[in-house]
Amino acid sequence: MGWLVSYTLASIAASFIVVKIFDYIVGGASSGLASIVRAGLFVATWTAITAQVGMRGFSKHVRQLRQGFIKRVLH
């Protein structure tokens, strides 16, 4: 469960950094469109990082399954 908390906190931190960079580029504009884009960037960054970590874990498990299958076939 600790890995889930650490990845969640890392994705939130990265999302905040992306939003701060966006605010710096835009100049801190607080229009409705900027707020929508800011929220979209936060969600997209969070989703991308979480999906990347999930796919990495999935690939690791598939690799382990393949190695186990190959060992059973060869022995």
PyMOL Python script that loads the backbone (N, CA, C, O; Angstrom):
from pymol import cmd

cmd.read_pdbstr("""\
ATOM      1  N   MET A   1       0.814  -1.190   0.000  1.00  0.00           N
ATOM      2  CA  MET A   1       0.000   0.000   0.000  1.00  0.00           C
ATOM      3  C   MET A   1       0.863   1.262   0.000  1.00  0.00           C
ATOM      4  O   MET A   1       0.438   2.319  -0.466  1.00  0.00           O
ATOM      5  N   GLY A   2       2.077   1.133   0.528  1.00  0.00           N
ATOM      6  CA  GLY A   2       2.972   2.282   0.568  1.00  0.00           C
ATOM      7  C   GLY A   2       3.357   2.763  -0.815  1.00  0.00           C
ATOM      8  O   GLY A   2       3.507   3.964  -1.036  1.00  0.00           O
ATOM      9  N   TRP A   3       3.520   1.827  -1.761  1.00  0.00           N
ATOM     10  CA  TRP A   3       3.878   2.217  -3.122  1.00  0.00           C
ATOM     11  C   TRP A   3       2.776   3.056  -3.753  1.00  0.00           C
ATOM     12  O   TRP A   3       3.059   3.974  -4.523  1.00  0.00           O
ATOM     13  N   LEU A   4       1.527   2.749  -3.434  1.00  0.00           N
ATOM     14  CA  LEU A   4       0.406   3.504  -3.989  1.00  0.00           C
ATOM     15  C   LEU A   4       0.414   4.937  -3.486  1.00  0.00           C
ATOM     16  O   LEU A   4       0.197   5.875  -4.253  1.00  0.00           O
ATOM     17  N   VAL A   5       0.662   5.099  -2.211  1.00  0.00           N
ATOM     18  CA  VAL A   5       0.701   6.445  -1.627  1.00  0.00           C
ATOM     19  C   VAL A   5       1.863   7.240  -2.204  1.00  0.00           C
ATOM     20  O   VAL A   5       1.707   8.418  -2.526  1.00  0.00           O
ATOM     21  N   SER A   6       3.023   6.611  -2.336  1.00  0.00           N
ATOM     22  CA  SER A   6       4.179   7.336  -2.864  1.00  0.00           C
ATOM     23  C   SER A   6       3.978   7.746  -4.316  1.00  0.00           C
ATOM     24  O   SER A   6       4.328   8.865  -4.691  1.00  0.00           O
ATOM     25  N   TYR A   7       3.420   6.862  -5.140  1.00  0.00           N
ATOM     26  CA  TYR A   7       3.165   7.225  -6.539  1.00  0.00           C
ATOM     27  C   TYR A   7       2.082   8.289  -6.657  1.00  0.00           C
ATOM     28  O   TYR A   7       2.158   9.162  -7.521  1.00  0.00           O
ATOM     29  N   THR A   8       1.084   8.220  -5.799  1.00  0.00           N
ATOM     30  CA  THR A   8       0.029   9.231  -5.816  1.00  0.00           C
ATOM     31  C   THR A   8       0.592  10.593  -5.438  1.00  0.00           C
ATOM     32  O   THR A   8       0.297  11.589  -6.098  1.00  0.00           O
ATOM     33  N   LEU A   9       1.387  10.647  -4.398  1.00  0.00           N
ATOM     34  CA  LEU A   9       1.990  11.916  -3.990  1.00  0.00           C
ATOM     35  C   LEU A   9       2.944  12.448  -5.054  1.00  0.00           C
ATOM     36  O   LEU A   9       2.995  13.655  -5.292  1.00  0.00           O
ATOM     37  N   ALA A  10       3.689  11.569  -5.686  1.00  0.00           N
ATOM     38  CA  ALA A  10       4.601  12.000  -6.751  1.00  0.00           C
ATOM     39  C   ALA A  10       3.830  12.562  -7.939  1.00  0.00           C
ATOM     40  O   ALA A  10       4.238  13.568  -8.518  1.00  0.00           O
ATOM     41  N   SER A  11       2.725  11.927  -8.306  1.00  0.00           N
ATOM     42  CA  SER A  11       1.944  12.425  -9.444  1.00  0.00           C
ATOM     43  C   SER A  11       1.273  13.749  -9.106  1.00  0.00           C
ATOM     44  O   SER A  11       1.162  14.620  -9.969  1.00  0.00           O
ATOM     45  N   ILE A  12       0.823  13.915  -7.862  1.00  0.00           N
ATOM     46  CA  ILE A  12       0.228  15.194  -7.452  1.00  0.00           C
ATOM     47  C   ILE A  12       1.291  16.295  -7.493  1.00  0.00           C
ATOM     48  O   ILE A  12       1.035  17.393  -7.987  1.00  0.00           O
ATOM     49  N   ALA A  13       2.486  15.994  -6.969  1.00  0.00           N
ATOM     50  CA  ALA A  13       3.564  16.986  -6.972  1.00  0.00           C
ATOM     51  C   ALA A  13       3.939  17.387  -8.396  1.00  0.00           C
ATOM     52  O   ALA A  13       4.115  18.572  -8.682  1.00  0.00           O
ATOM     53  N   ALA A  14       4.061  16.412  -9.284  1.00  0.00           N
ATOM     54  CA  ALA A  14       4.397  16.716 -10.683  1.00  0.00           C
ATOM     55  C   ALA A  14       3.295  17.534 -11.339  1.00  0.00           C
ATOM     56  O   ALA A  14       3.576  18.428 -12.138  1.00  0.00           O
ATOM     57  N   SER A  15       2.043  17.236 -11.008  1.00  0.00           N
ATOM     58  CA  SER A  15       0.920  17.990 -11.565  1.00  0.00           C
ATOM     59  C   SER A  15       0.961  19.442 -11.102  1.00  0.00           C
ATOM     60  O   SER A  15       0.713  20.352 -11.893  1.00  0.00           O
ATOM     61  N   PHE A  16       1.270  19.662  -9.832  1.00  0.00           N
ATOM     62  CA  PHE A  16       1.390  21.034  -9.319  1.00  0.00           C
ATOM     63  C   PHE A  16       2.523  21.783 -10.018  1.00  0.00           C
ATOM     64  O   PHE A  16       2.393  22.969 -10.322  1.00  0.00           O
ATOM     65  N   ILE A  17       3.630  21.092 -10.270  1.00  0.00           N
ATOM     66  CA  ILE A  17       4.754  21.737 -10.953  1.00  0.00           C
ATOM     67  C   ILE A  17       4.358  22.139 -12.367  1.00  0.00           C
ATOM     68  O   ILE A  17       4.685  23.239 -12.811  1.00  0.00           O
ATOM     69  N   VAL A  18       3.656  21.258 -13.079  1.00  0.00           N
ATOM     70  CA  VAL A  18       3.208  21.581 -14.440  1.00  0.00           C
ATOM     71  C   VAL A  18       2.256  22.777 -14.420  1.00  0.00           C
ATOM     72  O   VAL A  18       2.347  23.657 -15.276  1.00  0.00           O
ATOM     73  N   VAL A  19       1.351  22.811 -13.451  1.00  0.00           N
ATOM     74  CA  VAL A  19       0.408  23.931 -13.349  1.00  0.00           C
ATOM     75  C   VAL A  19       1.149  25.226 -13.026  1.00  0.00           C
ATOM     76  O   VAL A  19       0.805  26.277 -13.565  1.00  0.00           O
ATOM     77  N   LYS A  20       2.155  25.172 -12.158  1.00  0.00           N
ATOM     78  CA  LYS A  20       2.937  26.376 -11.827  1.00  0.00           C
ATOM     79  C   LYS A  20       3.703  26.881 -13.045  1.00  0.00           C
ATOM     80  O   LYS A  20       3.803  28.089 -13.257  1.00  0.00           O
ATOM     81  N   ILE A  21       4.246  25.962 -13.849  1.00  0.00           N
ATOM     82  CA  ILE A  21       4.925  26.371 -15.084  1.00  0.00           C
ATOM     83  C   ILE A  21       3.929  27.034 -16.026  1.00  0.00           C
ATOM     84  O   ILE A  21       4.242  28.048 -16.650  1.00  0.00           O
ATOM     85  N   PHE A  22       2.727  26.465 -16.132  1.00  0.00           N
ATOM     86  CA  PHE A  22       1.689  27.068 -16.963  1.00  0.00           C
ATOM     87  C   PHE A  22       1.343  28.469 -16.464  1.00  0.00           C
ATOM     88  O   PHE A  22       1.216  29.397 -17.263  1.00  0.00           O
ATOM     89  N   ASP A  23       1.188  28.630 -15.145  1.00  0.00           N
ATOM     90  CA  ASP A  23       0.879  29.948 -14.577  1.00  0.00           C
ATOM     91  C   ASP A  23       1.988  30.953 -14.877  1.00  0.00           C
ATOM     92  O   ASP A  23       1.715  32.122 -15.150  1.00  0.00           O
ATOM     93  N   TYR A  24       3.236  30.496 -14.826  1.00  0.00           N
ATOM     94  CA  TYR A  24       4.364  31.374 -15.118  1.00  0.00           C
ATOM     95  C   TYR A  24       4.346  31.806 -16.580  1.00  0.00           C
ATOM     96  O   TYR A  24       4.585  32.973 -16.891  1.00  0.00           O
ATOM     97  N   ILE A  25       4.062  30.863 -17.476  1.00  0.00           N
ATOM     98  CA  ILE A  25       4.037  31.179 -18.907  1.00  0.00           C
ATOM     99  C   ILE A  25       2.893  32.122 -19.237  1.00  0.00           C
ATOM    100  O   ILE A  25       3.067  33.082 -19.988  1.00  0.00           O
ATOM    101  N   VAL A  26       1.719  31.847 -18.673  1.00  0.00           N
ATOM    102  CA  VAL A  26       0.536  32.660 -18.964  1.00  0.00           C
ATOM    103  C   VAL A  26       0.595  33.989 -18.226  1.00  0.00           C
ATOM    104  O   VAL A  26      -0.054  34.953 -18.632  1.00  0.00           O
ATOM    105  N   GLY A  27       1.351  34.047 -17.168  1.00  0.00           N
ATOM    106  CA  GLY A  27       1.466  35.287 -16.419  1.00  0.00           C
ATOM    107  C   GLY A  27       0.442  35.390 -15.305  1.00  0.00           C
ATOM    108  O   GLY A  27       0.108  36.493 -14.873  1.00  0.00           O
ATOM    109  N   GLY A  28      -0.057  34.265 -14.839  1.00  0.00           N
ATOM    110  CA  GLY A  28      -1.008  34.274 -13.728  1.00  0.00           C
ATOM    111  C   GLY A  28      -2.400  34.731 -14.118  1.00  0.00           C
ATOM    112  O   GLY A  28      -3.155  35.193 -13.263  1.00  0.00           O
ATOM    113  N   ALA A  29      -2.753  34.615 -15.377  1.00  0.00           N
ATOM    114  CA  ALA A  29      -4.087  35.008 -15.824  1.00  0.00           C
ATOM    115  C   ALA A  29      -5.140  34.171 -15.105  1.00  0.00           C
ATOM    116  O   ALA A  29      -4.977  32.964 -14.926  1.00  0.00           O
ATOM    117  N   SER A  30      -6.210  34.824 -14.702  1.00  0.00           N
ATOM    118  CA  SER A  30      -7.255  34.107 -13.964  1.00  0.00           C
ATOM    119  C   SER A  30      -8.581  34.124 -14.719  1.00  0.00           C
ATOM    120  O   SER A  30      -9.650  34.169 -14.111  1.00  0.00           O
ATOM    121  N   SER A  31      -8.502  34.087 -16.034  1.00  0.00           N
ATOM    122  CA  SER A  31      -9.724  34.048 -16.826  1.00  0.00           C
ATOM    123  C   SER A  31     -10.352  32.662 -16.743  1.00  0.00           C
ATOM    124  O   SER A  31      -9.733  31.716 -16.256  1.00  0.00           O
ATOM    125  N   GLY A  32     -11.569  32.556 -17.216  1.00  0.00           N
ATOM    126  CA  GLY A  32     -12.262  31.271 -17.189  1.00  0.00           C
ATOM    127  C   GLY A  32     -11.560  30.219 -18.022  1.00  0.00           C
ATOM    128  O   GLY A  32     -11.460  29.063 -17.611  1.00  0.00           O
ATOM    129  N   LEU A  33     -11.075  30.609 -19.184  1.00  0.00           N
ATOM    130  CA  LEU A  33     -10.379  29.669 -20.057  1.00  0.00           C
ATOM    131  C   LEU A  33      -9.078  29.189 -19.414  1.00  0.00           C
ATOM    132  O   LEU A  33      -8.746  28.006 -19.500  1.00  0.00           O
ATOM    133  N   ALA A  34      -8.342  30.094 -18.773  1.00  0.00           N
ATOM    134  CA  ALA A  34      -7.092  29.708 -18.116  1.00  0.00           C
ATOM    135  C   ALA A  34      -7.376  28.730 -16.981  1.00  0.00           C
ATOM    136  O   ALA A  34      -6.592  27.807 -16.758  1.00  0.00           O
ATOM    137  N   SER A  35      -8.463  28.910 -16.270  1.00  0.00           N
ATOM    138  CA  SER A  35      -8.817  27.996 -15.178  1.00  0.00           C
ATOM    139  C   SER A  35      -9.153  26.611 -15.708  1.00  0.00           C
ATOM    140  O   SER A  35      -8.785  25.602 -15.106  1.00  0.00           O
ATOM    141  N   ILE A  36      -9.851  26.565 -16.831  1.00  0.00           N
ATOM    142  CA  ILE A  36     -10.206  25.282 -17.437  1.00  0.00           C
ATOM    143  C   ILE A  36      -8.945  24.566 -17.919  1.00  0.00           C
ATOM    144  O   ILE A  36      -8.788  23.365 -17.697  1.00  0.00           O
ATOM    145  N   VAL A  37      -8.053  25.298 -18.575  1.00  0.00           N
ATOM    146  CA  VAL A  37      -6.810  24.709 -19.068  1.00  0.00           C
ATOM    147  C   VAL A  37      -5.947  24.248 -17.892  1.00  0.00           C
ATOM    148  O   VAL A  37      -5.328  23.186 -17.950  1.00  0.00           O
ATOM    149  N   ARG A  38      -5.910  25.053 -16.825  1.00  0.00           N
ATOM    150  CA  ARG A  38      -5.123  24.691 -15.639  1.00  0.00           C
ATOM    151  C   ARG A  38      -5.619  23.367 -15.050  1.00  0.00           C
ATOM    152  O   ARG A  38      -4.821  22.486 -14.728  1.00  0.00           O
ATOM    153  N   ALA A  39      -6.934  23.237 -14.915  1.00  0.00           N
ATOM    154  CA  ALA A  39      -7.511  21.993 -14.386  1.00  0.00           C
ATOM    155  C   ALA A  39      -7.239  20.825 -15.324  1.00  0.00           C
ATOM    156  O   ALA A  39      -6.922  19.724 -14.872  1.00  0.00           O
ATOM    157  N   GLY A  40      -7.360  21.058 -16.617  1.00  0.00           N
ATOM    158  CA  GLY A  40      -7.076  20.008 -17.595  1.00  0.00           C
ATOM    159  C   GLY A  40      -5.630  19.549 -17.551  1.00  0.00           C
ATOM    160  O   GLY A  40      -5.354  18.353 -17.648  1.00  0.00           O
ATOM    161  N   LEU A  41      -4.703  20.492 -17.405  1.00  0.00           N
ATOM    162  CA  LEU A  41      -3.291  20.136 -17.290  1.00  0.00           C
ATOM    163  C   LEU A  41      -3.024  19.312 -16.041  1.00  0.00           C
ATOM    164  O   LEU A  41      -2.261  18.347 -16.075  1.00  0.00           O
ATOM    165  N   PHE A  42      -3.653  19.694 -14.944  1.00  0.00           N
ATOM    166  CA  PHE A  42      -3.466  18.961 -13.697  1.00  0.00           C
ATOM    167  C   PHE A  42      -3.941  17.518 -13.852  1.00  0.00           C
ATOM    168  O   PHE A  42      -3.223  16.581 -13.504  1.00  0.00           O
ATOM    169  N   VAL A  43      -5.146  17.347 -14.372  1.00  0.00           N
ATOM    170  CA  VAL A  43      -5.715  16.004 -14.528  1.00  0.00           C
ATOM    171  C   VAL A  43      -4.925  15.189 -15.547  1.00  0.00           C
ATOM    172  O   VAL A  43      -4.661  14.006 -15.327  1.00  0.00           O
ATOM    173  N   ALA A  44      -4.550  15.810 -16.649  1.00  0.00           N
ATOM    174  CA  ALA A  44      -3.803  15.087 -17.688  1.00  0.00           C
ATOM    175  C   ALA A  44      -2.439  14.638 -17.182  1.00  0.00           C
ATOM    176  O   ALA A  44      -2.018  13.514 -17.455  1.00  0.00           O
ATOM    177  N   THR A  45      -1.746  15.502 -16.450  1.00  0.00           N
ATOM    178  CA  THR A  45      -0.444  15.132 -15.904  1.00  0.00           C
ATOM    179  C   THR A  45      -0.580  14.014 -14.891  1.00  0.00           C
ATOM    180  O   THR A  45       0.185  13.049 -14.917  1.00  0.00           O
ATOM    181  N   TRP A  46      -1.547  14.138 -14.003  1.00  0.00           N
ATOM    182  CA  TRP A  46      -1.764  13.120 -12.979  1.00  0.00           C
ATOM    183  C   TRP A  46      -2.082  11.771 -13.635  1.00  0.00           C
ATOM    184  O   TRP A  46      -1.543  10.736 -13.242  1.00  0.00           O
ATOM    185  N   THR A  47      -2.959  11.800 -14.633  1.00  0.00           N
ATOM    186  CA  THR A  47      -3.342  10.576 -15.333  1.00  0.00           C
ATOM    187  C   THR A  47      -2.158   9.962 -16.076  1.00  0.00           C
ATOM    188  O   THR A  47      -1.970   8.746 -16.040  1.00  0.00           O
ATOM    189  N   ALA A  48      -1.369  10.780 -16.739  1.00  0.00           N
ATOM    190  CA  ALA A  48      -0.228  10.269 -17.507  1.00  0.00           C
ATOM    191  C   ALA A  48       0.786   9.590 -16.587  1.00  0.00           C
ATOM    192  O   ALA A  48       1.296   8.517 -16.910  1.00  0.00           O
ATOM    193  N   ILE A  49       1.075  10.202 -15.462  1.00  0.00           N
ATOM    194  CA  ILE A  49       2.055   9.615 -14.549  1.00  0.00           C
ATOM    195  C   ILE A  49       1.513   8.327 -13.949  1.00  0.00           C
ATOM    196  O   ILE A  49       2.236   7.335 -13.860  1.00  0.00           O
ATOM    197  N   THR A  50       0.255   8.328 -13.538  1.00  0.00           N
ATOM    198  CA  THR A  50      -0.344   7.143 -12.953  1.00  0.00           C
ATOM    199  C   THR A  50      -0.406   6.006 -13.974  1.00  0.00           C
ATOM    200  O   THR A  50      -0.125   4.857 -13.634  1.00  0.00           O
ATOM    201  N   ALA A  51      -0.769   6.312 -15.209  1.00  0.00           N
ATOM    202  CA  ALA A  51      -0.827   5.284 -16.250  1.00  0.00           C
ATOM    203  C   ALA A  51       0.566   4.737 -16.545  1.00  0.00           C
ATOM    204  O   ALA A  51       0.730   3.534 -16.753  1.00  0.00           O
ATOM    205  N   GLN A  52       1.562   5.608 -16.565  1.00  0.00           N
ATOM    206  CA  GLN A  52       2.944   5.168 -16.811  1.00  0.00           C
ATOM    207  C   GLN A  52       3.391   4.190 -15.734  1.00  0.00           C
ATOM    208  O   GLN A  52       3.975   3.150 -16.038  1.00  0.00           O
ATOM    209  N   VAL A  53       3.120   4.519 -14.488  1.00  0.00           N
ATOM    210  CA  VAL A  53       3.509   3.643 -13.384  1.00  0.00           C
ATOM    211  C   VAL A  53       2.743   2.320 -13.459  1.00  0.00           C
ATOM    212  O   VAL A  53       3.314   1.255 -13.228  1.00  0.00           O
ATOM    213  N   GLY A  54       1.461   2.389 -13.780  1.00  0.00           N
ATOM    214  CA  GLY A  54       0.659   1.177 -13.896  1.00  0.00           C
ATOM    215  C   GLY A  54       1.142   0.273 -15.006  1.00  0.00           C
ATOM    216  O   GLY A  54       1.190  -0.945 -14.835  1.00  0.00           O
ATOM    217  N   MET A  55       1.502   0.846 -16.142  1.00  0.00           N
ATOM    218  CA  MET A  55       2.001   0.039 -17.254  1.00  0.00           C
ATOM    219  C   MET A  55       3.365  -0.565 -16.925  1.00  0.00           C
ATOM    220  O   MET A  55       3.670  -1.683 -17.341  1.00  0.00           O
ATOM    221  N   ARG A  56       4.174   0.170 -16.187  1.00  0.00           N
ATOM    222  CA  ARG A  56       5.468  -0.361 -15.778  1.00  0.00           C
ATOM    223  C   ARG A  56       5.277  -1.578 -14.877  1.00  0.00           C
ATOM    224  O   ARG A  56       5.966  -2.586 -15.031  1.00  0.00           O
ATOM    225  N   GLY A  57       4.340  -1.480 -13.937  1.00  0.00           N
ATOM    226  CA  GLY A  57       4.045  -2.605 -13.054  1.00  0.00           C
ATOM    227  C   GLY A  57       3.457  -3.778 -13.812  1.00  0.00           C
ATOM    228  O   GLY A  57       3.805  -4.929 -13.547  1.00  0.00           O
ATOM    229  N   PHE A  58       2.564  -3.496 -14.756  1.00  0.00           N
ATOM    230  CA  PHE A  58       1.960  -4.543 -15.578  1.00  0.00           C
ATOM    231  C   PHE A  58       3.025  -5.263 -16.392  1.00  0.00           C
ATOM    232  O   PHE A  58       3.035  -6.492 -16.458  1.00  0.00           O
ATOM    233  N   SER A  59       3.917  -4.503 -17.011  1.00  0.00           N
ATOM    234  CA  SER A  59       4.986  -5.101 -17.810  1.00  0.00           C
ATOM    235  C   SER A  59       5.890  -5.976 -16.944  1.00  0.00           C
ATOM    236  O   SER A  59       6.340  -7.037 -17.378  1.00  0.00           O
ATOM    237  N   LYS A  60       6.147  -5.532 -15.735  1.00  0.00           N
ATOM    238  CA  LYS A  60       6.975  -6.317 -14.813  1.00  0.00           C
ATOM    239  C   LYS A  60       6.315  -7.660 -14.510  1.00  0.00           C
ATOM    240  O   LYS A  60       6.986  -8.692 -14.511  1.00  0.00           O
ATOM    241  N   HIS A  61       5.009  -7.653 -14.253  1.00  0.00           N
ATOM    242  CA  HIS A  61       4.301  -8.893 -13.947  1.00  0.00           C
ATOM    243  C   HIS A  61       4.240  -9.817 -15.164  1.00  0.00           C
ATOM    244  O   HIS A  61       4.383 -11.031 -15.019  1.00  0.00           O
ATOM    245  N   VAL A  62       4.033  -9.266 -16.345  1.00  0.00           N
ATOM    246  CA  VAL A  62       4.007 -10.083 -17.562  1.00  0.00           C
ATOM    247  C   VAL A  62       5.372 -10.720 -17.793  1.00  0.00           C
ATOM    248  O   VAL A  62       5.456 -11.891 -18.162  1.00  0.00           O
ATOM    249  N   ARG A  63       6.429  -9.965 -17.580  1.00  0.00           N
ATOM    250  CA  ARG A  63       7.782 -10.497 -17.741  1.00  0.00           C
ATOM    251  C   ARG A  63       8.025 -11.659 -16.774  1.00  0.00           C
ATOM    252  O   ARG A  63       8.617 -12.673 -17.145  1.00  0.00           O
ATOM    253  N   GLN A  64       7.563 -11.498 -15.535  1.00  0.00           N
ATOM    254  CA  GLN A  64       7.721 -12.570 -14.551  1.00  0.00           C
ATOM    255  C   GLN A  64       6.928 -13.809 -14.947  1.00  0.00           C
ATOM    256  O   GLN A  64       7.404 -14.932 -14.783  1.00  0.00           O
ATOM    257  N   LEU A  65       5.726 -13.609 -15.466  1.00  0.00           N
ATOM    258  CA  LEU A  65       4.922 -14.744 -15.910  1.00  0.00           C
ATOM    259  C   LEU A  65       5.589 -15.470 -17.072  1.00  0.00           C
ATOM    260  O   LEU A  65       5.607 -16.701 -17.107  1.00  0.00           O
ATOM    261  N   ARG A  66       6.136 -14.715 -18.021  1.00  0.00           N
ATOM    262  CA  ARG A  66       6.821 -15.330 -19.161  1.00  0.00           C
ATOM    263  C   ARG A  66       8.022 -16.137 -18.708  1.00  0.00           C
ATOM    264  O   ARG A  66       8.235 -17.256 -19.175  1.00  0.00           O
ATOM    265  N   GLN A  67       8.809 -15.574 -17.800  1.00  0.00           N
ATOM    266  CA  GLN A  67       9.995 -16.282 -17.316  1.00  0.00           C
ATOM    267  C   GLN A  67       9.589 -17.559 -16.586  1.00  0.00           C
ATOM    268  O   GLN A  67      10.246 -18.591 -16.728  1.00  0.00           O
ATOM    269  N   GLY A  68       8.522 -17.496 -15.813  1.00  0.00           N
ATOM    270  CA  GLY A  68       8.038 -18.689 -15.120  1.00  0.00           C
ATOM    271  C   GLY A  68       7.554 -19.737 -16.095  1.00  0.00           C
ATOM    272  O   GLY A  68       7.795 -20.925 -15.881  1.00  0.00           O
ATOM    273  N   PHE A  69       6.877 -19.337 -17.164  1.00  0.00           N
ATOM    274  CA  PHE A  69       6.389 -20.268 -18.175  1.00  0.00           C
ATOM    275  C   PHE A  69       7.553 -20.930 -18.902  1.00  0.00           C
ATOM    276  O   PHE A  69       7.550 -22.141 -19.125  1.00  0.00           O
ATOM    277  N   ILE A  70       8.542 -20.129 -19.267  1.00  0.00           N
ATOM    278  CA  ILE A  70       9.704 -20.665 -19.982  1.00  0.00           C
ATOM    279  C   ILE A  70      10.456 -21.655 -19.104  1.00  0.00           C
ATOM    280  O   ILE A  70      10.903 -22.694 -19.590  1.00  0.00           O
ATOM    281  N   LYS A  71      10.600 -21.348 -17.817  1.00  0.00           N
ATOM    282  CA  LYS A  71      11.282 -22.270 -16.901  1.00  0.00           C
ATOM    283  C   LYS A  71      10.526 -23.588 -16.786  1.00  0.00           C
ATOM    284  O   LYS A  71      11.141 -24.653 -16.733  1.00  0.00           O
ATOM    285  N   ARG A  72       9.187 -23.524 -16.746  1.00  0.00           N
ATOM    286  CA  ARG A  72       8.400 -24.754 -16.646  1.00  0.00           C
ATOM    287  C   ARG A  72       8.505 -25.583 -17.914  1.00  0.00           C
ATOM    288  O   ARG A  72       8.555 -26.810 -17.838  1.00  0.00           O
ATOM    289  N   VAL A  73       8.541 -24.943 -19.078  1.00  0.00           N
ATOM    290  CA  VAL A  73       8.610 -25.666 -20.343  1.00  0.00           C
ATOM    291  C   VAL A  73       9.978 -26.319 -20.511  1.00  0.00           C
ATOM    292  O   VAL A  73      10.078 -27.447 -20.994  1.00  0.00           O
ATOM    293  N   LEU A  74      11.023 -25.614 -20.117  1.00  0.00           N
ATOM    294  CA  LEU A  74      12.377 -26.137 -20.321  1.00  0.00           C
ATOM    295  C   LEU A  74      12.749 -27.192 -19.283  1.00  0.00           C
ATOM    296  O   LEU A  74      13.644 -27.999 -19.533  1.00  0.00           O
ATOM    297  N   HIS A  75      12.101 -27.208 -18.149  1.00  0.00           N
ATOM    298  CA  HIS A  75      12.473 -28.191 -17.116  1.00  0.00           C
ATOM    299  C   HIS A  75      11.476 -29.273 -17.018  1.00  0.00           C
ATOM    300  O   HIS A  75      11.630 -30.182 -16.202  1.00  0.00           O
TER     301      HIS A  75
END
""", "prot")
cmd.dss("prot")
cmd.show_as("cartoon", "prot")
cmd.util.cbc("prot")
cmd.orient("prot")
